[in-house]
Amino acid sequence: MATVKDFKKISDTIWELPPGYKVGMRVPARIYATQKLLEDMDAGVVEQVTNVATLPGIVEYAFCMPDGHWGYGFPIGGVAAMDAKTGVISPGGIGFDINCGMRLVRTGLTHDEVKPHLRTLIDRLFARVPAGVGSTGFIKLSQSEFRHAVEAGARWAVKNGHGWEEDLELTEDRGCIAGADATKVSSKAVERGFKQIGTLGSGNHYLEIQVAKPENVLDADLARAFGFTLPNQVAVMFHCGSRGFGHQVATDYLQLFLKVMEKKYGLRTPDRELACAPFSSPEGRDYFAAMKCAINMSFANRQVILHRIREVFSDVFHKDPADLGLHQVYDIAHNTARLERHLVGGSEQQVLVHRKGATRALGPGHPDLPDIYRATGQPVILGGSMETGSYLLAGVTGGAQTFNSTAHGSGRTMSRTQAKKRFHGKKLQQDMEGRGIYVRTASFAGLAEEAGPAYKNIDDVVAATEQAGISKRVVRLVPMGVVKG
């Protein structure tokens, strides 16, 4: 097991293991963390990030963000860019919950205005946004209609009355990544997903009503630019992904890659969970097109959930959602692979950036930003534990050092099994309510898994991203009410 002394200290928040650390490493591995965060990371992070550094076609570095912890294949928080011509694509570098991501919606309401209605809001949101394992939504689609929806993403949802045109402008890829091909998706994946648009799911997925207290506004100018202009302004944040559909897409292609990786392409990896195929191969391209369907399914899923949130707030306050100021701040994806252009060795080239439990963080002036955020940089939504809070950050120019990537959450410190042994869901719900956080959950066991102490200190994680120069703190958002899967 590596210790701090095994790392080359590049800065107070960048730690490097050279290619000589492990046989087969093609590039150094870099972990972004304070020394304390690094010391507290589980041993699996070092094992996995150095395994990633062995993948064919990897360029520059294998990265792990400050929220890093053990995952499947890549560590959660892992980032790696592959040469688009010579590199590989690996489902283990993307994840099973493809485009598990975050959406943040501000309101024109304050804490004092929302507090008397909090229980009603959370109860109705719990009813209107189905949560838990196997939950199904209110949208009824045939399997063929679902195949169309996953090619069109959030555009499909808005076209069918589930949102506003402005929502698309404030979503990564305008809610639809190009190149999705539903013919590359199995019938089993469609069967698992076609009833799940508009659902939260389980695990670490949540929907929260939050408040931006004045003392938690860390950059007033950026906060105003992102729409936070009132003292104790209320927002709604939610975290979910592509549900069973994305899981099956990943499973299908992992099984395929394990069959062809060595036998057909002569590729070997130090871990079966890093099963891969050349990105330029038929199998690699098919997976890329299928993965994009899961990205789009998740965009559509979050778009429908936003529509339900607006319905609930409108019903409770008896006002039009626009009059309540229910405007989207941004929607960002985790768990993706994207073709992007970056500087590699001083020259710009096309690379396939895998982000596993990491988020894009584009700095000011980036051409992929919507006009409204061209001067500020991208809003970055970093989810924390339901007991502590979450953050709105901004991308910075210095983020180019990590292929414009930053942390995506606070990161676990204990397994779900450990958390369930240590915490009791019902008691946790009561304790949180005693602290003023009203919780509805589909599973008390699932609630126990998400107890605050099961996660790293989010303040430490975001401070490390700012110190490292890969994103900047804007507003800390504290939960008032929580819907958990």
C-alpha positions in Angstrom: 0.0 0.0 0.0 1.3 3.4 -1.0 2.0 6.0 1.7 2.5 9.7 1.3 6.2 9.3 1.1 5.8 7.2 -2.1 4.3 10.2 -3.9 6.2 13.0 -5.5 4.7 16.2 -4.1 3.9 18.5 -7.0 2.1 21.0 -4.8 0.1 21.0 -1.6 -2.8 19.5 -3.5 -1.2 17.4 -6.3 0.5 14.1 -5.6 2.2 12.0 -8.3 3.3 8.4 -8.7 5.7 7.9 -11.6 5.4 5.2 -14.3 8.0 3.1 -12.5 5.7 2.7 -9.6 3.9 -0.2 -11.3 4.8 -2.4 -14.2 2.9 -1.4 -17.3 2.2 2.2 -16.4 2.3 4.3 -19.5 1.9 7.7 -17.8 2.2 9.0 -14.2 -0.8 8.9 -11.9 -1.9 12.1 -10.2 -4.2 12.4 -7.2 -5.6 15.9 -6.4 -6.0 16.2 -2.6 -4.7 17.8 0.5 -2.3 15.6 2.5 -5.1 14.8 4.9 -7.5 13.8 2.2 -4.7 11.7 0.6 -3.9 9.9 3.8 -7.6 9.1 4.4 -8.2 7.6 0.9 -8.7 3.9 0.8 -5.9 1.8 -0.7 -8.1 0.9 -3.6 -7.7 4.4 -5.0 -4.0 4.1 -5.6 -4.4 0.5 -6.9 -7.0 1.6 -9.4 -5.6 4.9 -10.6 -2.3 3.3 -11.3 -4.1 0.5 -13.2 -5.8 3.1 -15.3 -2.3 4.5 -16.2 -1.6 1.2 -18.0 -4.4 1.5 -20.5 -3.4 1.7 -24.2 -3.5 5.2 -25.7 -3.7 7.1 -22.4 -2.2 10.5 -22.6 -0.6 12.9 -20.0 -1.8 11.4 -16.7 -4.3 9.2 -15.0 -6.1 11.5 -12.5 -8.1 11.0 -9.3 -10.1 13.9 -7.9 -10.2 14.9 -4.2 -13.5 13.0 -3.6 -11.8 9.8 -4.8 -12.6 6.4 -3.4 -12.7 2.8 -4.6 -15.0 2.0 -7.5 -15.4 -0.4 -10.4 -12.4 -0.4 -12.7 -11.6 3.3 -12.3 -11.7 4.8 -8.9 -14.7 7.1 -8.3 -13.2 10.5 -9.1 -11.1 9.0 -11.9 -10.3 10.9 -15.1 -8.3 9.7 -18.1 -8.0 10.9 -21.7 -7.2 8.4 -24.5 -5.8 9.2 -27.9 -8.8 9.0 -30.2 -6.9 7.1 -32.9 -4.8 4.7 -30.8 -6.6 4.5 -27.4 -9.3 2.4 -25.9 -12.8 2.9 -24.5 -13.6 1.2 -21.2 -17.0 1.0 -19.5 -15.1 0.8 -16.2 -14.0 4.3 -16.8 -17.6 5.5 -17.3 -19.6 3.6 -14.8 -22.8 1.6 -14.7 -25.0 4.6 -13.9 -24.1 6.4 -17.2 -24.7 10.1 -16.9 -25.5 10.0 -13.2 -25.6 13.8 -12.9 -26.8 16.9 -11.1 -29.4 19.5 -11.8 -29.8 22.7 -9.8 -32.9 24.9 -9.9 -33.1 28.3 -8.2 -36.4 29.8 -6.9 -37.5 33.3 -6.2 -38.5 32.2 -2.7 -36.8 32.6 0.6 -36.4 30.2 3.5 -39.1 32.0 5.5 -41.5 31.7 2.6 -40.9 28.0 2.0 -40.5 26.8 5.6 -44.3 26.7 6.4 -44.9 24.6 3.3 -41.8 22.4 3.6 -43.5 19.1 4.6 -46.2 19.5 2.0 -43.6 20.2 -0.7 -41.4 17.2 0.3 -44.5 14.9 0.6 -45.8 15.9 -2.8 -42.3 15.6 -4.4 -42.0 12.2 -2.9 -45.3 11.2 -4.5 -44.6 12.8 -7.9 -41.0 11.7 -8.4 -41.0 8.0 -7.8 -37.9 6.9 -5.8 -36.4 3.6 -4.8 -35.2 0.3 -6.4 -37.3 -0.6 -9.5 -39.4 2.5 -9.3 -41.4 3.4 -12.5 -42.6 6.8 -13.6 -45.8 8.4 -14.8 -44.7 8.7 -18.4 -46.1 5.8 -20.5 -44.0 5.0 -23.5 -43.8 2.0 -25.8 -40.4 0.5 -26.2 -40.1 2.0 -29.7 -41.0 5.4 -28.4 -38.4 5.0 -25.7 -35.8 4.2 -28.3 -36.6 7.5 -30.0 -36.5 9.3 -26.6 -33.0 8.1 -25.8 -31.7 9.4 -29.1 -33.3 12.8 -28.5 -32.7 13.3 -24.8 -34.1 16.3 -23.0 -35.2 17.7 -26.3 -37.7 14.9 -26.5 -39.0 15.9 -23.1 -39.3 19.6 -23.8 -41.0 18.9 -27.2 -43.6 16.8 -25.3 -44.4 19.5 -22.8 -42.1 18.5 -20.0 -40.1 21.7 -19.6 -39.0 25.0 -21.2 -36.8 25.7 -24.1 -34.4 27.7 -21.8 -33.8 24.5 -19.9 -32.0 23.0 -22.9 -29.6 26.0 -23.2 -28.7 25.4 -19.5 -28.0 21.7 -19.9 -24.7 20.1 -21.0 -24.9 19.3 -24.7 -28.2 21.1 -24.7 -29.7 17.9 -23.3 -28.8 15.7 -26.2 -25.4 14.4 -27.0 -25.0 13.8 -30.8 -24.4 10.3 -32.1 -26.7 8.3 -30.0 -27.9 5.2 -31.9 -30.6 3.1 -30.3 -30.0 0.2 -32.7 -26.8 -0.4 -30.7 -28.8 -1.0 -27.5 -30.1 -4.4 -26.5 -33.8 -5.3 -26.0 -32.9 -6.1 -22.4 -31.6 -2.6 -21.8 -34.8 -1.1 -23.3 -37.0 -3.5 -21.2 -35.2 -2.3 -18.0 -35.5 1.4 -18.8 -38.6 2.2 -20.8 -40.8 2.8 -17.7 -38.2 4.8 -15.7 -38.1 8.3 -17.2 -39.1 10.7 -14.5 -37.8 8.6 -11.6 -35.1 9.2 -9.0 -33.9 5.7 -8.3 -32.0 4.5 -5.3 -28.5 4.6 -3.7 -27.0 8.0 -3.5 -29.7 9.6 -5.6 -31.7 12.4 -4.0 -33.9 15.4 -4.4 -33.3 18.3 -1.9 -34.9 21.6 -1.1 -31.9 23.8 0.0 -31.1 27.3 1.2 -28.3 29.6 0.4 -27.6 31.4 3.6 -25.9 34.8 3.4 -22.8 33.5 5.3 -22.5 30.7 2.7 -22.2 32.9 -0.3 -18.5 32.7 -1.0 -18.3 34.7 -4.2 -21.1 37.3 -4.4 -20.4 38.3 -8.0 -20.5 34.8 -9.3 -23.5 34.0 -7.1 -25.5 36.8 -8.7 -24.4 35.7 -12.2 -25.8 32.3 -11.4 -29.1 33.7 -10.1 -28.6 33.8 -6.4 -29.6 37.4 -5.5 -31.8 37.0 -2.3 -30.8 36.5 1.3 -31.7 32.9 2.3 -32.7 32.1 -1.3 -34.2 28.6 -1.8 -33.0 26.2 -4.5 -33.8 22.6 -5.5 -31.0 20.2 -6.3 -31.3 16.6 -7.5 -29.0 13.8 -8.4 -30.0 10.8 -10.6 -29.0 9.0 -13.8 -30.0 6.5 -16.4 -31.4 3.9 -14.0 -31.5 0.3 -15.1 -31.1 1.3 -18.8 -27.6 2.6 -18.3 -26.7 -0.3 -16.1 -27.7 -2.8 -18.7 -25.9 -0.9 -21.5 -22.7 -1.0 -19.4 -23.2 -4.7 -18.5 -23.8 -5.7 -22.1 -20.7 -4.1 -23.5 -18.5 -5.2 -20.6 -19.4 -8.8 -21.4 -18.7 -8.2 -25.1 -15.3 -6.5 -24.4 -14.2 -9.4 -22.1 -14.8 -11.7 -25.0 -12.9 -9.7 -27.7 -10.4 -7.7 -25.7 -7.5 -10.2 -25.7 -8.7 -12.8 -28.3 -9.4 -10.3 -31.1 -7.3 -7.3 -30.2 -4.5 -8.6 -28.1 -5.3 -6.3 -25.2 -4.6 -7.1 -21.6 -5.4 -5.1 -18.5 -4.3 -5.7 -14.8 -7.9 -5.8 -13.8 -10.9 -7.4 -15.5 -13.0 -4.4 -14.5 -11.0 -2.4 -17.0 -12.2 -4.5 -19.9 -11.8 -2.3 -23.0 -11.8 -2.3 -26.8 -10.0 0.0 -29.2 -12.1 3.1 -29.6 -11.8 2.9 -33.4 -13.0 -0.7 -33.4 -16.6 -1.8 -34.3 -17.2 -2.8 -30.7 -15.8 0.4 -29.3 -17.9 2.6 -31.6 -21.0 0.6 -30.9 -20.5 1.0 -27.2 -19.9 4.7 -27.7 -23.2 5.1 -29.6 -25.1 3.0 -27.0 -23.5 4.9 -24.1 -24.7 8.1 -25.7 -28.3 6.7 -25.6 -27.9 6.3 -21.8 -26.5 9.8 -21.5 -29.6 11.1 -23.3 -32.0 8.9 -21.3 -30.6 10.6 -18.1 -30.9 14.1 -19.6 -34.6 13.2 -20.4 -35.1 11.7 -16.9 -33.8 14.9 -15.1 -35.8 17.1 -17.5 -39.1 15.3 -16.6 -38.2 15.5 -12.9 -37.7 19.2 -13.2 -41.1 19.5 -14.8 -42.6 17.6 -11.8 -40.8 20.0 -9.4 -42.4 22.9 -11.1 -45.8 21.3 -10.9 -45.5 20.7 -7.2 -44.3 24.2 -6.3 -47.0 25.7 -8.5 -49.7 23.6 -6.8 -48.5 24.5 -3.3 -48.0 28.2 -3.9 -50.9 28.6 -6.4 -48.6 30.5 -8.8 -47.2 29.9 -12.2 -43.7 28.3 -12.0 -42.2 31.3 -13.9 -43.7 33.6 -11.3 -42.0 31.6 -8.6 -38.6 32.0 -10.3 -38.1 28.3 -10.9 -35.3 28.6 -13.4 -32.6 26.1 -14.0 -29.1 27.0 -13.1 -27.4 24.1 -14.9 -27.4 20.4 -15.5 -24.1 18.5 -15.5 -23.2 14.9 -16.2 -21.0 12.5 -14.4 -20.0 9.1 -15.7 -19.4 9.8 -19.3 -16.8 9.5 -22.1 -16.6 12.4 -24.5 -14.6 13.3 -27.6 -12.9 16.6 -26.8 -10.0 18.7 -28.0 -7.2 19.3 -25.5 -3.5 20.3 -25.4 -1.4 17.1 -25.2 2.4 17.6 -25.1 1.9 21.2 -26.2 -0.3 20.4 -29.3 -4.0 20.3 -29.5 -5.5 16.9 -30.3 -8.7 15.0 -30.1 -9.0 12.7 -27.1 -11.6 10.6 -25.5 -12.0 11.8 -21.9 -13.4 9.3 -19.5 -14.9 10.8 -16.3 -16.0 8.4 -13.7 -17.5 10.2 -10.7 -16.0 13.4 -12.0 -17.6 16.4 -13.7 -16.7 18.8 -16.5 -15.6 22.3 -15.3 -15.2 24.6 -18.2 -13.4 27.9 -17.6 -14.5 31.4 -18.7 -14.5 31.8 -22.5 -14.8 28.1 -23.4 -16.7 27.8 -26.6 -18.9 25.0 -25.2 -20.5 27.3 -22.6 -23.9 28.9 -23.1 -23.7 32.6 -23.8 -25.0 33.4 -20.3 -22.0 31.7 -18.7 -19.3 32.6 -21.2 -17.8 35.3 -18.9 -18.2 33.4 -15.6 -17.2 29.9 -16.4 -19.4 26.8 -16.1 -21.6 26.3 -13.0 -20.4 23.1 -11.3 -22.8 21.3 -9.0 -21.1 19.3 -6.3 -23.4 17.2 -4.2 -22.6 16.5 -0.6 -24.2 14.3 2.1 -27.9 14.9 3.0 -26.9 15.9 6.5 -24.3 18.6 5.7 -24.8 20.4 2.4 -23.7 20.7 -1.3 -21.9 23.3 -3.3 -22.3 25.4 -6.4 -18.8 26.0 -7.9 -17.5 27.6 -11.1 -15.1 26.3 -13.7 -11.8 28.1 -14.0 -9.2 28.6 -16.7 -6.7 26.5 -14.7 -8.9 23.4 -15.1 -7.2 22.6 -18.4 -4.6 20.8 -16.3 -7.2 18.0 -15.6 -8.9 18.1 -19.0 -11.4 20.6 -17.5 -12.5 18.1 -14.8 -13.2 18.5 -11.1 -14.8 16.6 -8.2 -18.4 15.5 -8.4 -19.3 15.1 -4.8 -18.0 14.6 -1.3 -16.9 10.9 -1.8 -17.6 8.0 0.5 -15.4 7.1 3.5 -17.2 3.8 4.3 -19.0 1.2 2.4 -22.7 0.9 2.2 -22.6 -2.3 4.2 -20.5 -0.6 6.9 -22.9 2.4 7.0 -26.0 0.1 7.4 -24.3 -1.6 10.4 -23.4 1.6 12.0 -26.6 3.7 11.4 -30.3 3.0 11.7 -32.4 4.6 9.0 -35.5 5.4 11.2 -33.4 7.0 13.9 -31.4 8.9 11.4 -34.6 10.3 9.9 -35.8 11.4 13.4 -32.4 12.9 14.2 -32.4 14.9 11.0 -35.9 16.2 11.6 -34.8 17.3 15.0 -32.1 19.4 13.3 -34.7 20.9 10.9 -34.2 18.6 7.9 -37.5 16.9 6.8 -36.8 13.5 5.1 -38.9 11.1 3.1 -37.3 7.9 1.9 -38.3 4.8 0.0 -36.0 2.6 2.2 -34.7 3.1 5.7 -31.8 0.8 4.9 -31.0 3.0 1.9 -31.2 6.1 4.2 -28.7 4.5 6.6 -26.3 4.0 3.7 -26.3 7.7 3.1 -25.6 9.0 6.6 -23.4 12.0 6.7 -20.4 10.3 8.4 -20.3 7.8 5.5 -18.9 10.7 3.4 -15.9 12.9 3.4 -16.1 16.4 4.7 -17.4 18.3 1.7 -15.8 21.5 2.8 -12.4 19.8 2.7 -13.1 18.4 -0.8 -14.2 21.7 -2.4 -11.4 23.6 -0.7 -8.9 21.2 -2.3 -10.4 21.8 -5.8 -10.1 25.5 -5.3 -6.6 25.3 -3.9 -5.6 23.1 -6.8 -7.0 25.6 -9.3 -9.5 23.3 -11.0 -12.8 25.0 -9.8 -13.9 27.8 -7.5 -16.4 27.9 -4.6 -19.5 30.1 -5.2 -22.3 29.1 -2.8 -22.7 26.4 -0.1 -26.3 25.1 -0.1 -27.8 23.6 3.1 -30.6 21.0 3.0 -34.0 21.9 4.4 -35.9 18.8 3.1 -34.8 15.6 1.4 -36.3 12.9 -0.8 -34.2 9.8 -0.8 -34.4 6.6 -2.9 
